[in-house]
Amino acid sequence: MSVEILDGKKHKTLQESYETIGTYYNAKEIYPLYDGNDLGANYTPKQTVFKVWAPSANMVSLNLYKTGSDVEQGAGKILTTQMRKNEENGVWSVAVSSDLKGVYYTYTVMVNGEARETQDVYSFAVGVNGSRSMVVDLKSTNPVGWEDDKHILVEKPTDAVIWEIHVRDFSISRTSGVNSEGRGKYLAFTQRGTRVNRTKNFSTCVEYLVEQGVNYVHLNPVFDFGSINEAMHTTQYNWGYDPVNFNVPEGSYATNAAMGEVRINEFKQMVQALHDRGIGVIMDVVYNHVYSAGDSCFEKTVPGYYFRMYSQYQYFNGSGCGNVTASDKAMFRKYMIDSVTYWANEYHIDGFRFDLMGCHDVITMNKIREALDQIDSRILMYGEPWMADWMGNGIDGEYACTSQNSFKLDPRVGMFSDKIRNALKGNSDDESIGYIQGATNVNNEIKSGMMGGACDTFGRWSREPIQCITYDSAHDNLTLWDKILKSNGSNDFNGHNSILLAQNKLSAVIVLTSQGVPFYLAGEEFARTKYGDHNSYKSADTVNKIDWTRVIQYNNLVQYYKGLMALRSAYTPFREGNDDSIKTTYFVENGSAIGYTIQNTTANAENEWGIAAVLVNNSASPKALDLKVNGGSVPTKWAVVVMST
């Protein structure tokens, strides 16, 4: 093995000038920047070139290890060697002439006399618990047939129906019919023919999704996160919104977390299996904070740079998790772009959901959209247009990626609509009510939501319907069923009260006939319960798991959702995406009843209904609605295609 110190490739600083939109300590760029695409470990069988951006460091050393941790059999250090700095761009580099495939490594970074050992910011593989990076030959991690795997994409975001699931929740219950090796793992998504309890004639898991007509699975965080000890084979649980290594799959969902290549291969198998069934994969990404700022590879590599800070020692907390990253700093903006495009290219990810997107700036989010467009403009992109803001966000409000700034964004950067969510069911965790429980003071919010937030008449907040994620439930807060129960004074989590089920159906029909992008929590369609736990991020499997027997118990509700998805697919104006269909819409109202007609002026009009009417009523008593058509005559005969019973 020979080691060569490199001078480093010279690069110009990033072409665009840094825009100072921060209000925090050290907001201005003070370091040389790097726009290369070769940070991290660049492997070939003959040599691996290591590059790390650490402009404030006085010295950086590369450490090579036999294993991913010191407690594993055969552990030991291979060598430590110094790296050389390119003063022009702040990159330290070294080349090691040997086949380092499967070798683990760290950097020791010395800043102002303090040396700290860290994994690589640009890790693409890691050992158990992610404290050491691994040199990986990514081609060797590809499953059979991976070269033929393609993105699953729809022509416009409003063609998507998104089903949100946590990897462990999906199959950890024995009712899933998944074998013991795959239960709670990536491999559960690869199993075919799964049935409830492996005996009943009701499908589960991916088989169920295919039958339902779901075309996108939104996975809660699947990057390497810190709250689960991957070295322990216990029933640990966490949602995973605590990032450690952004570019590496989480090890607790793999069959072997200690071998860095296993989690990569099994993650790819999961994506491939979903693609084979015509289902796209959306990844929940959490770039707004890290698990522990002071212990993170970012802070150890370039102290004080990657986070928004009050002072040299105090972090802003716009995430509510103790720190907030600085997307408006050039090298973290670059990192976000590099990371998202890496997942899209290497893992064939079809969409990205950004956690607490309001912590990021609109410039960065638009640039990520531009970068994804270079791969495929149909890759989905959406996020939460708010922040926790418990100790400030650190950027001027006019730059934050919130719903108030939606018109500064590409409309294909979607935003969850808490407006339609709250109008439908009331506040997420208390006894308050919304439209589905009988409220009539939210009708305008409901009508705005039906139009994807893009109708001037009812208070336009989105540029186009494709920007509006229309939903009533997600992993946060009470499930829809638990919220319905609480707001009706019931705790019959396994009950079949016809009024409560009707409220569930009423919410579903509004979400799935609205102009925006429909999204719902896995199991909402079979009255999923977490037994009143509104914040189950670390609760037991007994609370969080999908109980697949409810597919049988609530099959009428399951079939209702399935029918609504088929209806949405059959009538293009529900999925228009722009505001053309909104212009043909005519609303009528009678207290608790809301109705609208919508004309088919799309290119598919000759093969579909010419006009449709959606009528909803949150009262037990019938209500008359005088239907009207915008610029046309009302049909004398109607065919009822969906009715809640």
N, C-alpha and C positions, 0 to 999 in steps of 0.2 A: 504494500500500500504506500503510495507516495502522495504528498500534499503540496499543492501549488497555491501560493498567494496571488490573487488577481488584483490588478489595478482597478478593475471595474469598467464596464462600458460607460462611456460618457453620454449623458443625456441632457438635453435642454430642460430647463424648468418647465412646468406645465404651461401651455400656451395661454390659457385664459388667466387673467389677473384675479387674484383672490378678492372676493367681495366681503368686506367686513360687515357681517350682519349680526355678529355676536355682541353681547353686552358683558361678557365675563372676563375673568382673569386670563391674560395671555391669549386674547381672542385673535390677535393679528398673527400672520405667519412670520415666524422668526428663523425658520430652518430652510435649507435648500430642499427642493422637492424632487420627486422621481416619478417619471411617467412610464417606466419600463414594465413589461409584463412577465418578468422572470424572478420576482421575489419568491423566497422559499427554497426548497430543495429541488433542483432540476436534475433528474435522474437519467443516466444512460448506463448500460452494463459496464462501460469502461471507466466512467467517472461520474461523480455527482458534484454539481456546483451549488454552493449554499450562498444565498444573498439575503441580507436583512437591512432594512432601513432603520438606522439608529444614529441620527445626525448629532445628537447631544452626547454620545458616548465617547469616553476617553480610550476605551479598549473593549473589544469584543472577542470572545473565544468560542470555538465550536467544541462541544463535547459529544463523543459518540459512545453509545451504550449497547450492550447485548440484548437487554430486555426493556420493556416499557416501565418497569418499576424495580426497586431494589429487593422486593420481597419474593420475586419470582425465581424459580429454579434456573441456575446458570447466570444469575445477574452479575454484572461487572462492567467497569468502564473499559472501553477500547482505546481511546486516546483523547487528548485535549490539544487543540492547536489554535494559534492566534489567527485572526482574520485581518484583512487590510481594508482601510477606509478610502473611499473616493471622496475627497473633500468637496468636489463639485456638486454631488448629489446626495451625500450622506449615507451611501450604501456601503456596507461592509461585506466582503466576499472571500471565499476560499474554495478551491477545487480539491477534491480527494480522489485520487486515481485508484479506484478499486470498485468492485461490484458491491454496492452498499444496500442492495435491495433487502428490506426487512430490518435494517439497522435503525436503532432509535437515536435521537439526538436532541440536544438543547443548546442554547446560547448562554454564556455568562457575559452580562453587559455591565460595564463599569461606568457610572456617571458620578462625577464629583467625588470620586474616591470610594463610592459604595458599589460593591459588586453584587448583582442579583442574577440567579439562574432562572431561565424561563424556557418554555416551549416556544416555537416559532409562531409569530402572528399569522403567517401564511402557512400554517400546518394544513396538509391535505390528508394526513393519516396520523393517528396517535396510538399510544399504548393505553392500558387500563387507566381510567380516570383522567386521561388527557394531559398529564403533566409532562410527558415527553412526546415529541414529534417522532414520526417514523418516515424513513425514506421509502417511497412506494413506487412500484411500476404499475401505474393505473391500468394499463392495457391488460395486465395479468389478473386484474380483479373483475374483468367483464364476464358475465355469465354467457353460456352458449347462446348464440343468436343475437347478442347485444348489438352487433353492427347493423342488424336489420331493424332494430327498435326505433320507432319514430314518435315524435311528439303527437299527442292527441289534443287537437285544438279545434275551436269553433270559429266560425267566420266573424262573429261579433260577441262581446261579452254577454249580452242579453240572451244568447242561445244556451248559456250555461245554466245548469241546476247543480248547486254546490252543497255537498253533504259533509259536515265537519266532524272529524273523529280523532280520538287519541289512540295511538297505536296499541297501547295495553288494553284500553277499554274495549277495543274492537273484538278481541278474541279470548281474553283471559278467563271468561266464564266457560265452564264445561258445556253450557248450553250452546256454545258456538259450533260445536262439532269439530273443532280443530284439534289435531293430535297434540300430545303433550309437548313435543319438541317445539312446535310452532306457536303454542298458546302464548299470547301477549307479545309476540315477536314480529319482525318484518315478514318472516316466512309464512305467517298466517294468511297474508294476502295472496300467496302463491297456491294455496290449496283449493282444489276444485271439488265440486259436489258436496259441499258442507251442508248439513241439515241440523235442525234444532235437536239437540241431545243425540245426534247421529242416528236417530231412529225415526223421527217424525217426517212427514211429507211436506215440510216447510223449509225453504232455503234460508241460509244464513250467510254472513260475510259477503264476499264478492259475488257469489251466486245471487244473493238477495238484491244487491245493488243493480245487477244487470236486469233482473226481472222488474225492478221498480222503475228503471229508466233514468237513474242518476248518471250524469256524464262527467262529473268531477268529484273527486275526493279531496277534501282539504284536511291535511294532516297537521295536528298540533305539533309543537316543536320536535323536530327529529335531528337537529344538529346536536353536537356534544354539549350536554348541560351538566351543571355541577351538583344538583341536589340529590342525586342517586349515586351511591357507592357501587361502581361497576364490579368491584372485586367481591361483593357479597351477593350470594344467591338467596335473597330474601324477598319478602313481599313488599318491598319499598315502592312508594308511589309519589309521583309529582307530575304536574302538567308539563314542566320543562321550560318555563319562561325564565331561565337563569343561565344564559349562555356562557360557555367557556371557550370552545373552539368552533367558530362559525362555519368552517369549511369541511367539517368532519361529521359523519353520522353518529348519533348517540349509540353508545356501546351496550346499554342495558337492554336494548331491543334486538341485539344480535345473540347468536347462540354461543359466541366466544368473544368476550370483550377484550381479552388480553392479546389477541392476535389482530393487529391493526387492519389487515386486509379483509378479515372476515366480515366486519360490519359494512364495509364498502360493497363487497360482493352481494351480501344479503339485501342491502338497501336497493341495489340495482335490480336484483331479482324481484323485489316488491314492485318497483316501478314497471318493469317489463311485464309482470303478470297483470297489472291493472291496464296497461296499454293493450295487451293482447285481448282484453275484454271490452275495449273501446272506451275506457275511463281515463280521463286526464288526472294528473297529480299536482295538487297545489301545496306548496310548502309554506308553513307559518314561520316567518323570519322575525327575529327579535334583535334588531341592530341598535335599539334605543338605549340599552344598558347591558352590563355584564353581571355575572354572578357576584363577583367581589372585585371592585375596581383596583384596590391596592395590591391584590394578589394576581391580577390579570397579566397576561403576556403583553398587553398594550402598555400598561403603566410601567412594567418592569423594563420594557424595551425603550420607550421614549417617555420618561416621567413627565407628567403634567400636560401632555400634548393631546391625547385622544379624547379627553373628557372636558365638559364645561365645568368650570370651577369658580367659586367665590374668591378663593385665595389659593395659595400654593398647597394648602392642606385641606380645603373644604370643597366638596363636590356639590354641584346643583343636583336636584332630585326631581326633575320633571317626569321621571319614569315611576316614581314612588317606590323604587327598588334600591335606593341608596346612591345612585349615580345616573348620569345621563351623558351619552356619547355626543361628540361634536361633529355632526354630519356636515356642518358648514366649514370645517377645517379640511383643507385640500386632500390630505393623505387619508383621512377617514372617509371622505366622500369617494375617493378612489377605491378604498378598500371595499365599501359597500357595492360599488359598481362591479369591481373584480369578483366579489363573492357571489353576487346574484347571477352574473353571467357564467361563472364557473359551474354553479348548480344546474343552470339551464343547459350548458354544453356537455358537461361530464356525466350528469345524472339524468338528463332529458326531462327535467322538471318543467311542467306546463303552465305554472302560475305561481305567484308569490303574494302572500298576505302579510302586510307590515304591521307588527304590533306597535301600538301607541305611535302611529305615524305622525301625530301632531308634535312629537319631539324632534322630528326631522324638518329640514327646510325645504321649501318648494323647489328651489334650484336643484338640489340633489335628487329629489324624486322625479323631476322632469328628465334629468340626465340618465337616471336608471331606466326610465321608459325609453329614451333614445337608444341606450345600449341594448336593451332587449329587442328593440325593433330591428337592430342589425342581425339578430338571430332569426326572429320571426315576430312580426307585428301583432300576431294573434295570441302571444303569450299573455296570460292574464296578470293583472297587477291591481291590488286594492289594499286598503288598510283602515285602521281606526283613526279617524280625523280628530283626535283629542289627545290630551296628555293628563297625567296624574297631577302634575304641577304642585306637589306638596312642599317643595322648597324652590320653586322657580324652574324655568326651562332654559334660561340663559340666552335666548335669541329674541330679537324684536318680533312682536306678534304678527306684523305684516308679512313675515317670512315663514312662519310656522305652517306646517302642512295640515291645517285644520279645515273644517267645512266652511268656515268663514272666508277662507282663501281658495275655495274650489275653482273659481274662475281664473286663477293664476296657473292652474295645472292643466296638463293634457287631460281631456275628458276620459281617456283610457286609464287614468290613475283613479280607480274606483274608491268610494268612501262608504263605510257603513252608515246607514241612516238611523241614528237613534231617535229621530223625529217620528218615523213610522213605527218603530219598535215600541216607543212609549205610548204613542197614540193607540196602538192596537191593544195593549194589555195593561197599561199603567206602568209606574216605576217598577223596575225589575225585581226588587226583593221585598216589597212591603205589601200591605193589603189594598193599596189603591187599585182603581179599575180603569180600564180603557174601553175602547169601542166594543170589543168582543164580549165584555161583561155588562154592557148596557149603557155606557157613557155616550152622550150626544153632543158634548161640548168639544169634541175632538174631530168633528166631521171634516173640517177643512184640512187638518193634518192628514187624515185618511185619504182624502181626495188628492192631496199633493203627493202622498206616497204612491198612490195608484198610478200616478203619472211620472214616477221615477224622479220626483223632486224637480222636474224640468218644465213645469207649467206656470207661466207668469200669473195666471188668475189666482192661484192658491199659494203664492209665495215661492218663487223659484230659488233653489239653492244650488242645484247641479247644472252643469253646462249642457249635458245630454243625459238621457236615461241610463246609458252605459256607465255613467259615473256613480250611480246610486245602487248600493248593495241593500236590497230590500230583505228584511229579516225580522223575526220575532224572538229568536233564542240563539244562544251560542254557549260556548263552554263556561263563560262567566255567568254568575248570578244563578237564580233559580231556573230550572228547566221550564219550558212553557207549561207543561202539565202541573208541575209543582206551584207555579205562579197562579195558574187558574184555580187550583185547590185553595191556596192561601187567600186569594182575593174573594173567594166564595165561602170562607170560613170552614173549610173541610180539610181533613188530614187522611182521607181515604185514598191512599196512594195507589192502591190496586183496584179501585172501584170502577164502576161502569155507569155513573150517573149520566143520563142522556143529555141533560142541560150542559154539563161540563164538557162532555164530548162534542156537543154542538158548538161550543165556544172555541174548542181546538180546531174544528173544521172551518169555522168562520175565519179564523186567522189564516189558515192554510189557503183558503180560496182567494183571500186578498193578496197574500204574498205571491201566489203562483199565477195570478192574472194581472199583476202590476207590470208596469213598463220597465222597471229596473232589473237588476240581476238577482234572482232568488237564491237565498242561502238559508239553511237551517241546520240545527244541531242534530247529529246522528241520534235516531231513536225518537225524535219529536213525533214522528208519524206512527209510533206505537206507544204513545203516552209515557215516554221515558221519565222515570223518577229518580231523583237522588235523595228521596225521603226528606225533603225540605232543606238540604244542605246547599246554601247559596254560594259557598266559596270552597269547593271540594278539591282545591289544588294539591293538597297532600293527604286527603282522606283515603280510607281503605278501599280496596277493590269492591267490597260489598256495597259501597256507595256509588262508585264510579263505573263499574263494569256494565256493559251492555247485557241485559238479560233477554236473550233471544226468544224465550218462551212467550214474551209479550207480543211477538209477531203473530202468534196464534190467538192469544187472549184479546188482542185489539185488532184483529184482522180487518174488521170493517173500516177502521181508521186507516190502516195500511193501504187498503184498496182505494180509499178516497184520495189519498195523496197520489197514488199511482195514476188514477184517472185524471187528476188535475195536471200532472206532468204531461200526460198524453194530450190533453186539451191544449196546453201551452205550445206543445210541439206542432199541433195541427193548425194553429191559427197564427200566421206571421205577425199581425199587428201587435200581439202581446209581446213580441220580441223585437220590435222595430229598431230600437237602439238609439235612433235620433228622435227628433220631435215631430216627424211627419205625421204619425198616427195620432199624436196628441192633438194636432190641429183639426182632426176630424171628430174628436171626442165631444160628446155633449152630456153634461152631468145634470141629474135631477135629484131632488132630495125631499124627504117627508119625515122629519123628525129622526127617528131611529133608522130609517131606511135610506140607503144611498144607491143610486143606479147610474150607469152610464152606457151610452152606445158608442161604438167605435167602428169606423168604416175601413174596409180593406182596399187601400189604394196602392198596395205593394205589387211587386212584379209577380207574386204568386196568386193574385186575386182571382184569376180565371179558374184555378183549381181548388179554391177555398171558399168559405162563406163570404158573402159580400158585406155583411154587417153582423156584428155580435152585440149582445147586451149583457152586462154584468150587474146583477141586482143582489144587494146584501141588506139584511135586516137583523139588528141585534135585539129585537123585541119578540116576545112570544106571540104577540098579536099581529095579524096581517096588516100590511100597509100598502096603500095604492100609490103607484108612481106613474106619472104621465110621461111616458117615454117620448123623446124627441131625437131627431137626427140633425146633425150640423150640416145645413145646406142640402137636405134631401128629404124624402118622404119616409114615414115610419112603415115598415112592412106590416101587412095585415095578418100574417101568420108567422109564428115562431116555433122552432123545434127546441125543446129543452134538452140540453146535452149533459148538464151537471146539476144535481139538486142535492142539498144536504138533507140526509134523513137519519 
